[in-house]
Amino acid sequence: MRLAGYPEVVAIRWDFEHALRLPGKHDGRRSGIELLPLRAIVLGTRGDVVRTVFDEAVEAAFRADGASVEQEAPVVRAAALIVVGRTEVLRVAIGRCGHELEAQCEALNLLSAVAPARVAERIPSMLAHGKAGVGDWTLESRLRGAPAPVRPAGALLDECVDFLVALHTAVPGRSDERTISANADVVAGVCAHEQASELRRLAERLERRLADLPRGFAHGDFWGRNLLVDSERLVGVLDWAGAGTGRLPLLDLLHLHVSATRWTRNLDLGPVLVKEFLPWARAGADPSVRAYCQRLGLHVTRSELESLVVAYWLGRVAHELKTTRHRDQPAWLRRNVLEVLGDVAAHGPGSNLARPTFR
């Protein structure tokens, strides 16, 4: 940068989930992790004051709602910069990630109008949103509470089930663009012809097998890192960018269980499903799933439960292919697509149709 003629050059070190130390700001004590090698942005200027999208967003949020978050260091997330102030949360995104902010706005505004109290009291309120140069920003209320355990259990897990049942029935009867077949098309697009054809046939079978299950509203990323607790009670649910209507039941609860296993063991999705959750579904799952079905009034066969796990797999793989780089590499595809596809071909959702239902 200096050879290119920029006299002022600074390296801004960062990593996901860590505070972003902007030049001339936030010179407080650094955590130990920040002493390790991190990603970096190299910024070169010619001495003039540089106004960033972040600066514009902070000012716009202040004008719209009086929010004062400029003294706080933003945290880098996959979809946005997030600043957690005393009473508000500011999100700033550029490019495709701006659509996720828009999706969160739509979901929260819809829920605030129709959701029952046990849902509405645990979600943030959307205070303001707008454009900042080439970026987008949203301002929402900050929820109380501390981060939940990655693997909720006992009374907390029961409250999660109760919340998800109420959420699923909050906005029924709308279609979901992310159908099983649409997700299969995304995954098939990075597979060889034979596997792509099998994925599409599998999606058609799943669509038929799950056609009678009621669709409803879902969070889309319901797991421990997005939950807040107070005295072991569920008091807040964060990050609604993946939320929407027309979703199959149980997917949020499946994501809670699967994510806990992946996070605590640092494992890929494919091996976790093949070794644990597909056999778990074939055996009738666990009490939390049965409680969910009972409260929702569902009669679900083990075959349907297995099919829901496979539908969940297609949705998560499609999401990762669309949002994360290098997910189309052969080693990743072998672990997360081909391994699961082989297991499904060997056992096949539908082989348990004669087994009894549970409610």
C-alpha positions in Angstrom: 0.0 0.0 0.0 2.8 2.4 0.8 4.5 1.6 -2.6 1.2 2.5 -4.2 1.4 5.9 -2.7 -0.7 5.7 0.5 1.2 7.4 3.4 -1.2 6.3 6.1 -1.5 2.5 6.3 -3.0 0.4 9.0 -3.8 -3.3 9.4 -7.1 -4.0 11.1 -7.1 -7.5 12.6 -10.3 -9.3 13.0 -12.0 -12.7 13.2 -15.6 -14.0 13.5 -17.2 -13.3 16.8 -14.4 -11.0 17.9 -14.5 -7.2 18.4 -13.4 -5.2 15.3 -10.8 -2.6 16.5 -11.3 0.3 14.2 -8.4 2.9 13.7 -8.4 5.6 16.3 -11.3 4.0 18.3 -11.8 1.4 20.9 -8.3 1.4 22.4 -9.4 -0.5 25.5 -7.9 -3.7 26.8 -7.5 -6.5 24.3 -8.4 -10.1 25.0 -5.8 -12.8 24.8 -7.2 -14.2 21.6 -6.4 -11.0 19.8 -2.7 -11.5 20.3 -2.9 -14.6 18.1 -2.8 -14.4 14.2 -6.1 -13.2 12.9 -7.5 -12.2 9.6 -6.7 -8.7 8.5 -7.9 -5.8 6.4 -5.1 -3.4 5.2 -6.4 0.1 4.9 -4.4 2.8 3.1 -5.4 6.6 3.1 -3.7 9.8 2.0 -4.4 11.6 5.3 -8.0 12.6 4.6 -10.8 11.5 6.9 -12.4 8.4 5.6 -16.1 7.9 6.3 -17.1 4.3 6.3 -20.4 2.6 5.8 -20.3 1.8 9.5 -19.9 5.5 10.4 -22.9 6.3 8.1 -25.0 3.6 9.7 -24.2 4.7 13.3 -25.2 8.3 12.4 -28.4 7.2 10.6 -29.4 5.0 13.6 -28.9 8.0 15.9 -31.0 10.2 13.7 -33.8 7.6 13.4 -34.1 6.5 17.1 -31.5 8.4 19.1 -29.4 5.2 19.4 -26.0 5.8 20.8 -23.7 2.9 19.9 -20.7 4.7 18.4 -18.5 4.0 21.4 -19.0 0.3 21.2 -16.7 -2.0 19.1 -18.6 -4.0 16.4 -18.4 -7.7 16.4 -17.8 -9.5 13.1 -20.5 -12.1 12.1 -20.9 -14.1 8.9 -23.6 -11.8 7.7 -23.0 -8.4 9.3 -21.2 -6.2 11.7 -23.1 -6.2 15.0 -22.8 -3.5 17.7 -24.5 -4.3 21.0 -25.3 -1.1 22.9 -26.9 -0.7 26.3 -30.5 -0.9 25.0 -30.2 -1.4 21.2 -28.5 -3.7 18.7 -27.2 -2.2 15.4 -26.5 -4.5 12.4 -24.6 -3.3 9.3 -24.2 -5.3 6.1 -23.0 -4.8 2.5 -24.1 -6.6 -0.6 -25.9 -9.9 -0.5 -25.9 -9.9 3.3 -28.2 -6.9 3.2 -31.0 -9.3 2.1 -30.6 -11.1 5.4 -31.2 -7.9 7.3 -34.3 -7.3 5.2 -35.5 -10.9 5.9 -35.0 -10.3 9.6 -37.0 -7.1 9.5 -39.9 -8.8 7.7 -39.9 -11.8 10.1 -39.8 -9.7 13.3 -42.5 -7.2 12.0 -44.8 -10.1 11.1 -44.3 -11.8 14.4 -44.8 -8.6 16.4 -48.2 -8.3 14.8 -49.6 -11.8 15.2 -47.4 -13.9 17.6 -48.8 -15.0 21.0 -47.3 -13.5 24.1 -44.9 -16.4 24.8 -43.3 -15.7 21.5 -43.6 -11.9 21.3 -42.0 -11.3 24.7 -38.9 -13.3 23.7 -38.1 -11.6 20.3 -36.5 -8.2 19.7 -38.5 -5.3 18.4 -37.4 -3.7 15.1 -36.8 0.0 15.9 -35.5 1.3 12.6 -33.8 0.4 9.4 -32.3 2.0 6.3 -29.5 2.5 3.8 -26.0 3.8 4.5 -24.1 4.4 1.3 -23.7 0.9 -0.3 -24.7 -0.8 2.9 -27.9 -1.6 4.9 -28.5 -1.3 8.6 -31.1 -2.3 11.1 -31.7 -1.2 14.7 -33.5 -3.5 17.1 -34.1 -3.6 20.9 -31.6 -5.4 23.0 -33.0 -8.4 24.8 -32.1 -9.2 28.4 -30.4 -12.4 29.5 -27.2 -14.4 29.2 -26.1 -16.9 26.5 -27.8 -20.2 26.9 -25.9 -23.5 27.1 -25.2 -24.9 23.7 -27.1 -28.1 24.7 -30.2 -27.0 26.6 -31.6 -29.7 29.0 -34.3 -30.2 31.6 -36.7 -27.3 32.1 -34.9 -25.1 29.6 -35.3 -27.6 26.8 -39.0 -28.0 27.7 -39.3 -24.2 27.4 -37.6 -24.3 24.0 -40.1 -27.0 22.8 -43.0 -24.8 24.1 -41.6 -21.8 22.3 -41.2 -23.7 19.0 -44.7 -25.1 19.1 -46.1 -21.6 19.7 -43.9 -20.2 16.9 -44.9 -22.9 14.4 -48.6 -22.1 14.8 -48.2 -18.3 14.9 -48.4 -17.8 11.1 -49.8 -20.9 9.4 -50.9 -21.4 5.8 -48.2 -19.7 3.7 -45.9 -21.2 1.2 -42.1 -21.6 1.6 -39.9 -20.9 -1.4 -37.2 -23.2 0.0 -39.0 -26.4 -0.8 -37.3 -29.8 -0.5 -37.0 -30.0 -4.2 -35.5 -26.5 -4.5 -32.9 -27.4 -1.8 -32.1 -30.7 -3.7 -31.5 -28.7 -6.9 -28.9 -26.6 -5.1 -27.1 -29.6 -3.8 -27.4 -31.5 -7.1 -25.8 -28.6 -8.9 -22.4 -29.5 -7.4 -22.7 -33.3 -7.7 -22.0 -35.7 -10.5 -24.9 -36.6 -12.8 -25.7 -39.9 -11.1 -25.8 -38.4 -7.6 -27.7 -35.3 -8.9 -30.4 -37.5 -10.3 -30.7 -39.5 -7.1 -31.0 -36.3 -5.1 -33.8 -35.1 -7.2 -35.6 -38.5 -7.0 -35.1 -38.5 -3.2 -36.6 -35.0 -3.0 -39.7 -36.0 -4.9 -40.2 -39.0 -2.5 -39.8 -36.7 0.5 -42.2 -34.2 -0.8 -44.9 -36.9 -1.2 -44.2 -38.5 2.1 -44.3 -35.2 4.1 -47.1 -33.6 2.1 -49.7 -34.0 4.9 -47.6 -32.5 7.7 -48.8 -29.0 8.7 -46.5 -26.1 7.6 -45.9 -23.2 9.9 -43.5 -20.5 11.0 -39.9 -21.4 11.9 -36.8 -19.6 13.1 -34.3 -21.2 10.7 -31.3 -21.1 13.0 -32.6 -22.1 16.4 -29.7 -23.3 18.6 -27.9 -22.5 21.8 -25.8 -19.6 20.6 -29.0 -17.7 19.5 -30.8 -18.2 22.8 -30.7 -16.1 26.0 -31.6 -17.3 29.5 -32.2 -15.7 32.9 -32.3 -18.0 36.0 -32.4 -21.0 33.6 -35.5 -19.7 31.9 -35.7 -18.9 28.1 -36.0 -15.1 27.8 -34.8 -14.3 24.4 -34.3 -15.6 20.8 -31.9 -13.8 18.5 -30.9 -13.7 14.8 -34.1 -14.1 12.7 -32.6 -13.7 9.2 -33.5 -17.3 8.4 -37.0 -17.2 9.7 -40.1 -17.6 7.5 -43.5 -19.2 6.9 -44.5 -22.5 5.3 -41.9 -24.6 7.0 -42.1 -28.2 8.0 -42.5 -29.0 11.7 -39.7 -30.2 14.0 -36.9 -28.7 11.8 -36.0 -26.0 14.4 -35.9 -28.6 17.2 -33.7 -30.9 15.0 -31.4 -28.0 14.4 -31.1 -27.4 18.1 -30.0 -31.0 18.8 -27.8 -31.4 15.7 -26.0 -28.1 16.3 -25.2 -28.9 19.9 -23.5 -32.1 18.8 -21.6 -30.4 16.0 -20.5 -27.5 18.2 -19.3 -29.6 21.1 -17.4 -32.1 18.9 -16.4 -29.9 16.0 -17.8 -32.3 13.4 -19.2 -32.0 9.9 -23.0 -32.3 9.4 -22.8 -35.5 7.3 -21.1 -37.8 9.8 -23.2 -36.5 12.7 -26.4 -37.4 10.8 -25.2 -40.8 9.6 -23.8 -41.9 13.0 -26.3 -40.4 15.3 -29.4 -38.6 14.1 -30.6 -40.9 11.3 -30.4 -43.9 13.7 -32.0 -41.7 16.4 -34.9 -40.9 14.1 -35.4 -44.6 13.1 -35.5 -45.5 16.8 -38.3 -42.9 17.5 -36.1 -39.9 18.6 -36.3 -38.7 22.2 -38.8 -37.2 24.7 -38.4 -33.6 23.4 -39.5 -34.7 19.9 -42.4 -36.6 21.4 -43.4 -33.6 23.6 -43.3 -31.3 20.5 -45.5 -33.6 18.5 -48.0 -34.1 21.4 -48.3 -30.3 22.0 -48.8 -29.7 18.2 -51.3 -32.6 17.9 -49.1 -34.5 15.4 -49.1 -38.2 14.7 -45.7 -38.8 13.1 -44.4 -42.2 12.0 -40.8 -43.1 12.4 -40.5 -43.1 8.7 -41.8 -39.6 8.6 -39.4 -38.6 11.3 -36.5 -40.0 9.3 -37.7 -38.2 6.3 -37.8 -34.9 8.3 -34.1 -35.5 9.2 -33.3 -36.0 5.5 -35.2 -32.9 4.6 -33.4 -31.0 7.3 -30.1 -32.2 5.8 -30.9 -31.0 2.3 -31.9 -27.6 3.7 -28.7 -27.2 5.7 -26.4 -28.4 2.9 -28.1 -26.1 0.4 -27.7 -23.2 2.9 -24.0 -23.8 3.4 -23.4 -24.1 -0.3 -25.1 -20.8 -0.9 -23.5 -18.9 2.0 -20.0 -20.4 2.7 -17.0 -20.5 0.3 -15.3 -23.8 -0.6 -18.3 -25.9 0.3 -18.2 -27.5 -3.2 -14.8 -29.1 -2.7 -14.6 -32.9 -3.1 -13.6 -33.7 0.5 -16.5 -31.6 1.9 -19.0 -33.0 -0.5 -17.8 -36.6 0.2 -18.4 -36.1 4.0 -21.6 -34.0 3.9 -23.4 -35.2 0.8 -22.3 -38.5 -0.5 -22.0 -40.2 2.9 -25.5 -39.2 3.8 -26.9 -40.1 0.4 -25.3 -43.5 0.6 -26.8 -44.1 4.1 -30.3 -43.0 2.9 -30.0 -45.3 -0.1 -29.1 -48.2 2.1 -31.8 -47.7 4.7 -34.2 -45.5 2.8 -36.9 -43.3 4.3 -40.1 -45.4 3.9 -38.7 -48.7 5.1 -40.3 -48.1 8.5 -43.8 -47.4 7.3 -45.1 -50.4 9.2 -43.8 -49.3 12.5 -46.2 -47.7 15.0 -46.9 -44.0 15.2 -46.2 -41.8 18.2 -47.9 -38.7 19.4 
